[in-house]
Amino acid sequence: MSAPKDELLQAIELALDRQWDSAHEIVQKYEDDATASRIHAVLHKMEGDLSNSRYWYRRAGRMQNVDAEPRTELAAIQRELMSK
């Protein structure tokens, strides 16, 4: 199922506000959506769970972002979503 843009933007806002559980609740509903998986990867990175983060980056097809700074990456995802 494709994730609604407004929910992904909400998940990013929650993540930036350190409300990781609430952000997780949103992205976990859309495991087959690449952007939701990428946000999920960033959430795990922010939480310090790097192996789980790598798993979600692989699912998102975004392994090149593994070492990206989380808040900067979330801002980039936010910009990408807003431009669609």
Secondary structure as UniProt FT lines:
FT   HELIX           5..16
FT   TURN            17..18
FT   HELIX           20..27
FT   HELIX           28..30
FT   TURN            31..32
FT   HELIX           34..47
FT   HELIX           50..60
FT   HELIX           63..65
FT   TURN            66..67
FT   HELIX           70..82
//
